[in-house]
């Protein structure tokens, strides 16, 4: 068999539109089955919607690993309560370079989730410091802060350092977020 210059020795597999649709359905079925399993393992969380899975996982870690108490349903601006009675907003991040938040809390817990479901604590400290380091996006009606800024605040001993990284993403209106 002669090597095709366009594929550089790699075999290209072409699937039909119908095969691609069936494969996508299979992946979604697997995700939904996983959601049902997560719901049975930790029914106190919603595990609903694909976007909320990561958030629920972060809150699960907060309660199970950090010993926080899950906030009552409908709590405004926080997801958990510490043993000291402080409100905690929980953010779980997989791929974004920044987090967005609305509302007020006493503390912020930000976790970076990897492909295996393992996590790294990015920040667990004063919410007010994060808000001071954040930029407000009127378009999204929320505050945005880069993970790099959270790491720098944590490294500085949970005080605002002189230089804080700013978000490197611009909105359509060139408003920094």
N, C-alpha and C positions, 0 to 999 in steps of 0.2 A: 504494500500500500504506500502510495506516495504522499508525503506531507504537504498539506495545503498551506500556502503562505498566510492566508487570512486567519487560520486558526492556530498557527504556530505550534502544531503538534497536539493541540487539545481537541478532544472530541466534542463537537457541538451536538447537543441533543435538542431537537425541535419537538415541542409538544403542541398539540392542537389547542384551540381556544377552549373546547369542551374539557380537555384534560386539565388545563390550567384552572378552570372554574371548579372542577371536581376536587383538585388538590387544595384550592383555597377553602372550599367547603369543609374538607377534612381537617385543615388547620383550625378553622373556626370551631368545628365540633370538638376538637381537642381542647381548645381554650375554654369553651363553655363547660366541658366535662371537668376541667381543672377548677373552674369557678365553683361548680357544685361541690367538688371535693373540699375546696377551701372553706366553703360555707358550712359543711358538716364538721370540719375540724375547728373552726372558730366562728360559730354562728352569731356572735355579738357584733360582727362586722358585716357590711352589706355585700362586699365582693361583687358589686354590680357594675356593669359597664366596663369597657376595656380601659378607659382612662382612669377609673377609680381603683383598679386592681392594685396599682403601685402605691397609691395613697393608703388603701386599707392594709397593705402589707407593712408599710411604715408604721401605721398605728398599732398593728399587731406586735411588731418588734418593740415599740414603745411600752406597751403594756406587759408583754411577756418577759422582755429582757431588761428593760429599764425600771420595771416595777411601777409604772405610772398607772393611774386609774383612767379608764376610758371616760371621756366627757359625756354628759347626757346628750341624747339626740337633739339636734337643733341648736347646740351651743354655738354662740356667735364669736368667731375669731380664734377658737382654740379647740384642740382635739383630745386633750388629756389633762389630768391634774396630778401634780407631784404629791409625794407624801407630806410635803410642807404646805400643801394647799395652793401652790402656784399653778396658774394656767399655762399650758404648753401647746404651742402650735407645732405640729409634726409635718415635716416635708421629706418625702422619699424621692430621690432623683436617680434616673438611670442614664440618660444621655445628654441632657441639657447642660449648658455651661452656667446657667443661672436658675434661680428659683423666683417665683412670684408669690406674693402674699397679700391678703386683705385682712382687715380687722386688727385687733389688739390682743396681745397675750403677755404674760410675764416672761416667758422663756420660749426659745426656739430650739427644736431638735431637728437637725438636718442630717439625713442618712444618704449615702451614695450606695446604690444597689448594683451588683455586678450580674453577669450572665448566669451565674450559678445560684443566685438568690442570696449570696453572702452580702454583707454590708460593711461599710466603713463610716464611722462617725465623722462628719465634716464639722459640725458645730453643735454644741449643747450649752447654751448660755443665755444671757440677757437679750430679750427681744428688742428692747429699746436701742441697743447698740446697732443691731441689724437694721432697724428702721432708719437710724441716722446715716448709715452707710448706703442705703438703698436710693434708687431713683424712682420717681413716680411716673407711671405711664398713663396719661389721660386716656389714650386710645383703648387700653385694656382695663382701665380703672383699677389698677393694682400697683403695688410697689414691686420692684425687681432688684435683685442683688446677685452679683456674680458669686459662684462658689469660691473663686479665688479670694474674694473679699472676706467671706466667712472663714476660710482657712487662715487668712492673715490675722483676723481679729482673735481667733482661737490661739494662734501661735504667740500673739502679743500678750497673752494672759487675760483675754476677754476685756480688753480696753481698746479704744479706737486708736489704731496706729496713725502716724502722720500721713502716710501714703496708702490709699486703698484703691485696688483695681476697680475700674469702672466697666460696665457692661460693654461688650464689643459688638453688640447687635443693635442695629438702628431700625426704627419703625419706618413705615412708608413715608411719614412726614419728617424724617430725619431727626425725630425727637429721641435723645438718648434714653435708654431704659435700663 
